Amino acid sequence: MIKVEKYYPSDNADFRGIPFIEAWPPLSRAIIGNLMESRIRFSENERTHSADLRLQYAYRLMDFFIPLDNQIDFAQKLWNLICFGYKARATANLDPTDSFKNLCAAIEAQQVKPGKTPHFRDSIWSAFLVGTPGTGKTSTPLALLNRLADTLLQHTQYPGTYQCLFIHVRVPAKAKGKSLAEAVFEELRGMATQVGLPLPYGLEKKPSTLPEFESAIRVLAQKLNVGLIILDELQHLYARTGGMDQDSMKFLTEFLSMLELPVLFIGTWDSIPLTGLEMRLARRVTAPCTGYFSKMGNDIEFETFLRLILRYQFTHKTTIITQELINAFYFHTQGIQDLVVKLLVLCQLEAIITEEEEITPALVLSSGEEHMRVLAPAVRMLREGRHEHDPDIWDLEPTDFADYVRRFSAAISARRRYAKGRLLPTDLAMRTSHEQTTAAVADALQVLGVSDEADARAIATAALEVQPGSSAAEIVVSTIQDAVKVPAGPRPTTSRDKRKQEAVGEAFQLLDDLDLRKIAYSTAKNHGNHAQAFAKMGLLKILHEDIPC
């Protein structure tokens, strides 16, 4: 609990006298940017520490966050929206009796002034933030709001007055309107219970219907003076069929109207159609605080970001930042901030464990080849021309990074022990068995005439890496089977993807002109007659009745 005992007069006269805004000094864009930064602990001396310590230090990078210009811009707009919401509710809470008396006196004196009551605005504007996974959609608002107040505030000058600056709710997968409302309610109930505020329906009972949840949310949000509700992972509400659960849509639209406080919707690109499904929702998110976060291009912005994060190196050797290094990082991350950080963590771990102690372009490329296909399968598709707005390329969620790093570190450590000859008894037994199997496979391949001695040894070694633990006989059989396999030929596609159609066409063109598959494909593509096409190439004879059978 944070006890607020001092207030800072706002530079904006519209916000003066509102404690929920003046609990903080005025926030400029530059201050907001500084508040959002989370630079990690680092000193050059730490690079001389033991490998075990430096492997631990590398994990600090996972807390790194330096906001880009567009992220600072959005955070500033969001803070302004929160202040605007508090102002609107403060105006609505004025004594109606005094307002009525003042109005009558003004009419009597024929000195009626323009009113302050909004006419077009029937609810507080909301915010909408969508973009590519890994570009800081969730990190951006939380970087600012968690820094300002990550817990409840108690305004000591106003007895019994509490303030919850924001709540963050992740939309449950396959959420319906009621389950979404319940998630919001549970967050608010936890806050209210913390300070002993009375709960709607009491301590033991909770709402059971969607209208009851909506009513309880409104009551708790008012008691807690909530500044913002963040609904994250909005795409969970959207069905790929182009529809959405009607209860969810009803909840969202009516929720905004009755709640009277800003709501921030966060989602990936496939959540954009949500706003077009309901005019009331589209109108409310068509506001100044709408943001679209995309990946960085391979330009000065990406280079600047990479230089900032490369300050935190725990290897003995300092990396020289060249265009080749920049290109290597971009090739395997495509300018997505989260992936740049993760790739740097993996590169540092490998450089330290293998005792190479330097991050080189070659290391970045090899690490990216090994890890990015697991952590972010979409990167390859982005390189090949798929647009980041395409929701299909983000279907596969990246592997849990912390768990992945632990398993990777263990594997690299085992490889280092083997390479350095620091073998445990079990390692020695494994090496003996490995060598015996490799020799047996190589001898068998030579007897069968598959290869000469050098090639047989190379084939055996590679095969055993793919099939560890297999017997020599099993490896020989699979190797011969692989050698006689005929590569599958191209197949026609029904895809409407122009790039895929062109790739299939090129594959058919590489076939021999007399290949039946090529003739059939070309004929179908040109809407021709297959019989005539085969006959023209001399591959089809027409039978006549006078030919003896």
FENPE-V430224 format. One record per backbone hydrogen bond with DSSP energy under -0.5 kcal/mol. NH is the residue of the N-H (numbers start at 1). CO is the residue of the C=O. E is the energy in kcal/mol with one decimal. If there is no record, write none. Layout:
# FENPE-V430224
nh=<NH/NH>
co=<CO/CO>
e=<E/E>
This chain:
# FENPE-V430224
nh=<2/3/4/4/5/8/9/13/15/16/18/19/21/22/23/24/28/32/33/34/35/36/37/37/38/46/47/48/49/54/55/56/57/58/59/60/61/62/63/64/65/72/73/74/75/76/77/78/79/80/81/82/83/84/85/86/87/88/89/90/91/92/93/94/99/100/101/102/103/104/105/106/107/108/109/110/111/122/126/127/128/129/130/131/132/135/140/141/142/143/144/145/146/148/149/153/154/155/155/156/156/157/158/161/161/162/162/163/164/165/167/169/169/171/171/175/180/181/182/183/184/185/186/187/188/189/190/191/192/193/194/195/195/196/196/197/202/205/213/214/215/216/217/218/219/220/221/222/223/224/225/226/227/229/230/230/231/231/232/232/234/236/237/238/239/242/245/249/250/251/252/253/254/255/256/257/258/259/260/264/265/265/266/267/271/272/274/275/275/276/276/277/277/278/282/283/284/285/286/287/290/291/293/294/296/299/302/303/304/305/306/307/308/309/310/311/312/313/317/321/322/326/327/328/329/330/331/332/333/333/334/336/337/338/339/340/341/342/343/344/345/346/347/348/349/350/351/352/353/354/355/356/357/360/364/365/366/367/368/369/370/371/372/373/374/375/376/379/380/381/382/383/384/385/386/390/391/393/394/395/397/399/404/405/406/407/408/409/410/411/412/413/414/415/416/417/418/419/420/421/421/422/423/428/429/430/431/432/433/434/435/436/437/438/439/440/441/442/443/444/445/446/447/448/449/450/451/456/457/458/459/460/461/462/463/464/465/466/467/468/470/475/476/477/478/479/480/481/482/483/484/485/487/501/502/503/504/505/506/507/508/509/510/511/515/519/520/521/522/523/524/525/526/527/528/530/533/534/535/536/537/538/539/540/543/547/548>
co=<152/1/2/154/3/22/7/11/12/13/15/17/18/18/19/21/26/28/29/30/31/32/33/34/65/43/44/45/46/50/51/52/53/54/56/57/58/59/60/61/38/68/69/70/71/72/73/74/75/76/77/78/79/80/81/82/83/84/85/86/87/88/89/91/95/96/97/98/99/100/101/102/103/104/105/107/106/120/284/263/289/265/291/267/293/132/136/137/138/139/140/141/142/144/145/163/2/153/161/4/154/4/155/155/158/160/223/153/224/163/228/167/230/169/232/172/176/177/178/179/180/181/182/183/184/185/186/187/188/189/190/191/192/192/193/192/199/201/209/210/211/212/213/214/215/216/217/218/219/220/222/221/164/262/167/228/229/264/169/230/266/233/234/235/243/239/237/245/246/247/248/249/250/251/252/253/254/255/256/229/127/263/231/129/268/269/271/271/272/272/273/273/274/274/278/279/280/281/282/285/288/128/130/292/335/297/297/299/300/301/302/303/304/305/306/308/309/311/357/319/320/322/323/324/325/326/327/328/329/330/330/333/335/134/336/336/337/338/339/340/341/342/343/344/345/346/347/348/349/350/352/351/351/358/360/361/362/363/364/365/366/367/368/368/371/371/372/376/377/377/378/379/380/382/381/387/389/390/391/392/395/374/400/401/402/403/404/405/406/407/408/409/410/411/412/413/414/415/416/417/418/417/421/424/425/426/427/428/429/430/431/432/433/434/435/436/437/438/439/440/441/442/443/444/446/445/445/452/453/454/455/456/457/458/459/460/461/462/463/465/467/471/472/473/474/475/476/477/478/479/480/481/485/497/498/499/500/501/502/503/504/505/506/508/512/515/516/517/518/519/520/521/522/524/523/528/529/530/531/532/533/535/534/534/541/544/546>
e=<-2.6/-0.6/-0.7/-2.8/-0.6/-2.8/-0.6/-0.7/-1.8/-0.9/-1.5/-0.8/-1.9/-2.4/-0.7/-1.3/-0.6/-2.3/-2.3/-1.9/-2.5/-1.6/-0.8/-0.5/-2.4/-1.4/-1.5/-1.7/-1.3/-2.3/-2.1/-1.1/-2.3/-1.8/-1.1/-2.2/-1.3/-1.7/-2.5/-1.7/-0.8/-2.1/-2.5/-1.9/-2.2/-2.3/-2.1/-2.5/-2.3/-2.2/-2.1/-2.3/-2.4/-2.5/-2.3/-2.1/-2.4/-2.5/-1.9/-2.1/-2.5/-1.7/-1.0/-1.3/-2.0/-2.2/-2.4/-2.5/-2.0/-2.4/-2.4/-2.1/-2.2/-2.6/-2.0/-1.2/-3.0/-0.8/-1.6/-2.8/-1.7/-3.0/-2.1/-1.0/-2.0/-1.6/-2.0/-0.8/-1.6/-2.5/-1.1/-2.8/-2.2/-1.9/-2.5/-2.6/-3.3/-0.5/-2.3/-1.5/-1.1/-0.5/-1.6/-0.5/-1.9/-0.6/-0.6/-2.5/-2.0/-0.6/-1.7/-0.5/-3.2/-0.6/-3.1/-1.3/-2.3/-2.2/-2.5/-1.7/-1.8/-2.5/-2.5/-1.5/-1.9/-3.0/-2.1/-1.6/-2.5/-2.7/-1.5/-0.9/-0.6/-0.6/-0.7/-2.3/-2.0/-0.6/-2.3/-2.5/-2.3/-2.4/-2.6/-2.0/-2.0/-2.5/-2.7/-1.8/-2.2/-2.3/-0.6/-2.0/-1.8/-1.7/-2.9/-0.5/-0.6/-3.0/-3.2/-0.7/-3.1/-2.0/-2.3/-1.2/-2.5/-2.2/-0.7/-2.0/-2.7/-2.5/-2.6/-2.4/-2.4/-2.6/-1.8/-1.5/-2.4/-2.0/-1.0/-2.9/-2.6/-0.6/-2.5/-2.0/-2.3/-1.7/-1.3/-0.5/-1.4/-0.6/-0.8/-0.7/-1.2/-0.6/-2.4/-2.4/-1.3/-1.7/-0.6/-1.7/-1.1/-3.0/-2.5/-0.6/-2.6/-2.4/-0.5/-2.3/-2.6/-2.3/-2.6/-2.5/-2.1/-2.0/-2.2/-0.9/-1.6/-1.2/-2.0/-0.7/-0.8/-2.3/-2.8/-1.8/-2.2/-2.4/-2.6/-1.4/-0.8/-0.8/-3.3/-1.4/-0.7/-2.2/-0.6/-1.8/-2.1/-2.1/-2.6/-2.1/-2.1/-2.2/-2.5/-2.5/-2.4/-2.3/-2.5/-2.3/-2.7/-2.4/-0.6/-0.9/-2.7/-0.8/-2.4/-2.5/-2.4/-2.8/-2.6/-2.2/-1.8/-2.7/-2.0/-0.5/-1.4/-2.9/-2.5/-1.8/-0.5/-0.8/-2.3/-2.3/-1.6/-1.4/-2.6/-1.9/-0.6/-1.0/-1.4/-1.2/-0.7/-0.5/-2.3/-2.7/-1.7/-2.0/-2.4/-2.7/-1.9/-2.0/-2.5/-2.3/-1.9/-1.9/-2.2/-2.1/-1.8/-2.5/-2.3/-0.6/-0.7/-1.4/-1.8/-2.3/-2.1/-2.3/-2.4/-2.4/-2.4/-2.5/-2.5/-2.2/-2.3/-2.3/-2.3/-2.2/-2.5/-2.3/-2.3/-2.1/-2.3/-1.7/-2.2/-2.0/-1.3/-2.5/-0.7/-2.7/-2.0/-2.0/-2.9/-2.5/-2.4/-2.3/-2.5/-2.1/-1.4/-1.4/-2.0/-0.5/-1.8/-2.0/-2.4/-2.3/-2.2/-2.3/-2.3/-2.4/-2.3/-1.7/-1.5/-0.7/-0.6/-2.3/-2.4/-2.1/-2.4/-2.4/-2.3/-1.9/-2.0/-1.8/-1.0/-1.3/-1.9/-2.1/-2.7/-2.3/-2.6/-2.4/-2.3/-2.4/-1.7/-1.2/-3.2/-0.6/-2.0/-2.6/-2.3/-2.4/-1.2/-1.7/-2.8/-0.6/-0.6/-1.5/-0.6>
